[in-house]
Amino acid sequence: MKPKVTNEYTKYRHHKNLAKGRNIPFELTFEEWWDIWQKSGKWEQRGRKLGQYVMSRFNDVGPYAINNVAIKTQ
């Protein structure tokens, strides 16, 4: 079932497309990706500027996958 197109889903697709452009496998479903952000409590503080939060891969290696990402400051 395709998720409803929301601002969050648009951000997910953007993240997935950026990873593809960098040749980084992206294995997270929208639901997994959104759950990680929700559990972090940092959604409203996400961004690319210093001090904002991003979803990063451990040691910047491997795929964006459920056991290989964390929400950290930029």
Phi, psi and omega in degrees: 000129181282132179294155175298138179287112180232173174303320180295317180295322177298318178296320177300310181299321178297314179300314180298317180292323176297318178298316179300318179296336178262008181059038177252122178302140181234103187256003182277134170283166176303317183298318178294313180302313181293321179298319178298314179297316181297316180294332180289331184072014186247010183307315183290347182250013181283153179162181185258357182275159179306130179089349177272170186256144178226161171268117182240157177269148178297128182056017179056035178229158178080185184278165165284103184219160187309322181258016183229020179226157175211156176267120184224166175285150181293000000 
